[in-house]
């Protein structure tokens, strides 16, 4: 089972008009498990358009910065070693889908 399959507790997609840099807006919600803590990542269903993502941990906005909170690699959110993840935390990702 992949990390994304193991950790997704809910998935809702909100479709909006495509913007100038991407496609539909997406929202995905994950719960933190031991697997997420060990892997330090979760997988989104789609790759976000550059700088369109808003990632929140328990409602607090995270910064896309490898020293602070996370980085993006395609559809992967990769958490820094300093990101404090605890089992049961909620990760909410809102992003505009990359147009290919």
Backbone bond lengths (Angstrom), bond angles and torsions (degrees), N, CA, C in turn:
res aa  C-N    CA-C-N  psi(-1)  N-CA   C-N-CA  omega(-1)  CA-C   N-CA-C  phi
1 X - - - 1.446 - - 1.526 108.53 -
2 X 1.323 116.59 134.92 1.469 120.30 -178.24 1.521 110.07 -76.71
3 X 1.327 115.07 163.69 1.456 120.78 178.77 1.521 109.94 -57.75
4 X 1.343 117.11 -44.33 1.463 119.16 -177.04 1.524 111.49 -65.47
5 X 1.320 118.24 -37.41 1.456 120.36 178.61 1.519 111.18 -68.24
6 X 1.318 116.84 -35.75 1.451 120.59 -176.54 1.518 112.57 -74.89
7 X 1.320 118.57 -27.31 1.452 119.28 -171.31 1.521 115.23 -108.68
8 X 1.299 119.07 -11.21 1.460 119.41 179.85 1.523 108.99 -72.68
9 X 1.318 116.73 120.48 1.456 119.75 175.44 1.510 110.42 -101.80
10 X 1.311 116.23 -23.92 1.457 119.86 178.61 1.516 107.44 -155.99
11 X 1.295 114.94 149.97 1.454 119.68 177.74 1.516 107.42 -143.64
12 X 1.303 115.17 121.16 1.455 118.51 174.87 1.508 106.98 -127.21
13 X 1.292 115.66 141.61 1.459 120.47 -179.97 1.518 108.20 -120.08
14 X 1.315 114.36 129.21 1.445 120.17 177.04 1.517 106.64 -110.92
15 X 1.313 117.02 121.27 1.455 121.86 -178.24 1.527 108.53 -96.03
16 X 1.301 116.39 130.68 1.457 122.30 176.89 1.517 107.89 -131.88
17 X 1.294 115.90 173.01 1.455 119.32 177.51 1.517 109.70 -63.21
18 X 1.318 117.46 139.31 1.458 119.33 177.07 1.525 110.91 -60.64
19 X 1.316 115.04 142.16 1.455 120.92 177.95 1.517 110.34 -96.04
20 X 1.311 117.33 -174.07 1.459 121.13 -176.07 1.528 113.87 -69.47
21 X 1.343 118.54 -22.88 1.464 120.06 -175.78 1.516 113.57 -114.08
22 X 1.301 118.49 -7.38 1.450 118.46 -175.77 1.509 112.27 -157.03
23 X 1.319 113.62 -175.13 1.448 121.12 -179.17 1.514 111.31 -95.88
24 X 1.315 115.54 -139.95 1.460 122.60 -176.27 1.523 111.47 -65.12
25 X 1.317 115.01 150.84 1.469 120.69 174.17 1.521 108.95 -81.42
26 X 1.310 116.91 139.28 1.461 123.43 -177.99 1.520 109.77 -125.46
27 X 1.331 115.92 148.44 1.460 122.61 173.11 1.514 107.08 -131.10
28 X 1.331 116.62 128.49 1.455 121.75 177.43 1.524 108.45 -131.44
29 X 1.317 115.58 140.81 1.457 121.60 -178.70 1.517 109.09 -122.49
30 X 1.334 115.82 132.01 1.461 122.54 -178.70 1.519 109.24 -125.52
31 X 1.317 116.39 157.72 1.454 120.83 169.24 1.523 107.69 -112.43
32 X 1.315 116.34 146.13 1.458 121.04 -179.64 1.523 108.92 -83.26
33 X 1.326 114.87 126.07 1.460 122.45 175.99 1.528 107.59 -118.32
34 X 1.310 115.78 175.29 1.467 119.13 176.58 1.519 110.51 -60.04
35 X 1.327 116.97 -34.79 1.465 121.13 178.73 1.528 111.23 -62.01
36 X 1.339 117.00 -41.17 1.466 120.68 177.96 1.524 109.79 -65.41
37 X 1.324 117.34 -42.59 1.465 120.99 179.38 1.527 110.01 -62.12
38 X 1.315 117.64 -42.82 1.469 120.99 179.98 1.524 112.06 -67.88
39 X 1.326 117.45 -43.63 1.471 122.02 -177.11 1.529 111.94 -79.25
40 X 1.328 117.31 -25.05 1.468 123.40 -177.09 1.528 111.88 61.91
41 X 1.359 117.00 29.20 1.460 118.72 179.24 1.521 111.38 -157.37
42 X 1.332 114.48 159.26 1.461 123.25 168.52 1.520 107.38 -133.76
43 X 1.323 115.62 155.35 1.466 121.56 -177.70 1.519 110.17 -109.33
44 X 1.327 115.87 127.38 1.451 121.35 174.71 1.523 109.06 -82.92
45 X 1.308 116.45 158.98 1.469 120.79 178.81 1.518 112.41 -70.27
46 X 1.327 116.60 -28.01 1.462 122.11 -178.50 1.523 108.65 -134.38
47 X 1.322 117.13 160.36 1.462 121.67 173.89 1.520 108.57 -82.49
48 X 1.331 117.60 130.48 1.466 120.28 179.45 1.529 112.02 -75.01
49 X 1.331 116.03 147.61 1.453 120.59 169.28 1.528 106.97 -62.05
50 X 1.312 117.19 148.44 1.458 122.56 -176.80 1.520 111.97 -51.39
51 X 1.317 115.40 127.67 1.467 124.32 177.03 1.525 114.66 58.50
52 X 1.327 118.23 22.66 1.461 120.02 177.99 1.520 112.44 -93.76
53 X 1.339 116.99 -11.15 1.462 119.41 -171.96 1.526 112.75 -80.71
54 X 1.322 113.51 147.66 1.460 122.95 170.38 1.523 105.30 -127.87
55 X 1.333 116.42 113.93 1.458 121.50 -177.00 1.525 107.92 -111.85
56 X 1.332 115.95 127.82 1.466 120.57 -179.88 1.525 109.61 -124.02
57 X 1.323 114.91 142.99 1.460 122.49 175.20 1.514 106.48 -117.31
58 X 1.329 116.34 113.97 1.468 121.97 -176.86 1.531 111.60 52.30
59 X 1.337 116.15 37.96 1.450 121.68 176.82 1.515 115.49 87.73
60 X 1.331 118.02 -7.62 1.464 121.29 179.90 1.523 110.20 -97.20
61 X 1.328 116.28 130.27 1.468 122.04 -178.66 1.523 110.25 -66.25
62 X 1.336 116.24 131.58 1.460 121.86 175.87 1.521 109.59 -98.00
63 X 1.327 116.45 155.50 1.463 121.84 -179.58 1.517 110.73 -101.14
64 X 1.342 115.54 135.41 1.461 121.50 176.45 1.525 107.28 -79.34
65 X 1.326 115.10 88.21 1.453 122.47 -176.87 1.525 106.96 -159.64
66 X 1.329 118.65 123.58 1.467 120.58 -174.74 1.525 113.86 -61.69
67 X 1.327 117.34 -23.53 1.460 120.09 179.16 1.525 110.90 -81.69
68 X 1.329 116.96 -30.99 1.461 120.37 -174.85 1.514 112.81 -93.86
69 X 1.331 118.15 -74.08 1.462 119.36 -167.58 1.529 115.21 -123.06
70 X 1.340 118.08 -55.42 1.461 120.04 -174.53 1.519 110.85 -158.88
71 X 1.334 114.73 167.67 1.457 122.79 168.74 1.524 107.41 -133.69
72 X 1.329 115.86 163.84 1.466 121.31 176.97 1.518 108.57 -110.58
73 X 1.325 116.33 140.61 1.462 122.67 172.36 1.521 106.28 -137.58
74 X 1.331 116.76 95.23 1.458 120.09 -174.24 1.520 109.07 65.31
75 X 1.330 116.56 -119.29 1.464 120.28 179.76 1.533 112.70 -99.53
76 X 1.333 117.27 12.50 1.463 121.49 179.02 1.527 111.29 -97.02
77 X 1.327 115.82 132.65 1.460 121.43 166.93 1.519 104.57 -97.32
78 X 1.327 116.57 117.27 1.465 121.72 -177.78 1.529 107.61 -109.87
79 X 1.322 116.24 115.28 1.458 121.43 -176.55 1.520 110.63 -83.06
80 X 1.327 115.66 140.92 1.467 120.95 177.51 1.525 108.93 -70.30
81 X 1.312 115.96 164.30 1.462 120.71 177.28 1.525 111.45 -64.77
82 X 1.334 116.74 -23.51 1.463 120.78 -179.58 1.524 113.64 -85.87
83 X 1.330 118.21 -11.01 1.461 120.50 177.66 1.533 108.39 -69.35
84 X 1.313 116.14 122.17 1.465 121.16 -176.23 1.521 110.19 -86.02
85 X 1.321 116.32 96.55 1.454 122.60 178.69 1.525 108.85 -101.38
86 X 1.328 116.11 134.70 1.451 122.16 178.92 1.524 108.27 -128.33
87 X 1.313 116.28 141.40 1.465 120.39 178.26 1.525 109.18 -53.49
88 X 1.345 115.12 130.83 1.463 121.67 -179.99 1.518 113.90 96.99
89 X 1.334 118.18 -12.44 1.463 120.63 175.98 1.524 109.77 -61.57
90 X 1.326 116.17 158.00 1.460 122.07 178.51 1.528 109.72 -112.42
91 X 1.319 116.04 129.90 1.462 123.07 175.07 1.523 107.12 -109.59
92 X 1.332 116.47 128.00 1.463 121.63 177.90 1.520 107.77 -119.96
93 X 1.314 115.74 123.99 1.467 121.82 179.37 1.523 108.90 -115.43
94 X 1.320 116.23 123.52 1.465 122.59 173.77 1.520 106.20 -120.29
95 X 1.334 116.17 128.14 1.451 119.41 -175.71 1.520 110.54 -157.97
96 X 1.329 114.58 160.76 1.461 120.82 175.24 1.518 107.52 -97.19
97 X 1.300 115.59 128.15 1.460 121.80 -177.54 1.533 111.05 -63.56
98 X 1.328 115.81 134.57 1.465 121.83 177.62 1.529 109.63 -68.04
99 X 1.329 116.83 132.18 1.464 120.93 175.31 1.538 106.49 -86.27
100 X 1.317 115.66 128.52 1.475 119.05 -179.83 1.501 111.18 -105.98
